[in-house]
Amino acid sequence: MRKPIIAGNWKMNNTASEGVELVNALKPLVKDAKCEVVVCVPFIDIPAVKKALRGSKIKLGAQNVHFAEKGAYTGEISANMLKEYGVQYVIIGHSERRQYFGETDETVNKRTLAALAAGLTPIVCIGESLEEREGGLTEKVLSAQIEKDFAGIEDLSKIVVAYEPIWAIGTGRTATDEQANETIGFIRKRMKKVYAGKNVGRMRIQYGGSMNPKNCKGLMAQPEIDGGLIGGASLKAPDFAAVVNYDK
Ligand code: PGA
């Protein structure tokens, strides 16, 4: 019922020409993928990567979006600007943005609503820190994010949630299959309660945090996990392709 979705998050890696090289190597490796495949690239790479993706099923995503339609926001990019370039997905509220760029639950919510209004599919990141997990606060932290980040969304099947425990991002320390499954199950249950009647049953929830060719099969076999948001392993075509082809 929920089509799995594997998305690469290049972060601040790859110039436009490097990005083109990467997707050119990737295209033949993922042509038979059964899941949805997305690459979320730096803004400046979008035009070149878009062109390179022609004729493939790989979809294009960005890594952030401003919430205003237009105006005096120097350095920012609006949802309509992304849309015009054929961008379909946009990561919102990644923990690195929350940590380094002052992203809050309020701005995550505003960006998400703006992306939806422009017809983009937001990939909204939530997750707890190591301190919070060890202090037994995971469910409390996630519940607060759930209530604030998704407020006002009419149809939640139009978004993707990425559950990314902060302690697992870029650390090589993945959540166990069971940990990830249990926490994603909690998120789904909680959202069904808070957002009853808003199509939560059809909303996809990814796992993110050091997902790679070695651990992807086990994670993707879990019933609650609908996909992955892949950082480091999305920067090498064979590695990303191995995650995309987890079912082969
Ligand atoms: P990672 O990053 O796969 O390198 O841990 C995941 C992410 O930050 O989305």
Boltz pocket constraint, residues with backbone or C-beta under 6 A from the ligand:
constraints:
  - pocket:
      binder: B
      contacts: [[A, 9], [A, 164], [A, 168], [A, 169], [A, 170], [A, 171], [A, 172], [A, 208], [A, 209], [A, 210], [A, 211], [A, 229], [A, 230], [A, 231], [A, 232], [A, 233]]
      max_distance: 6.0
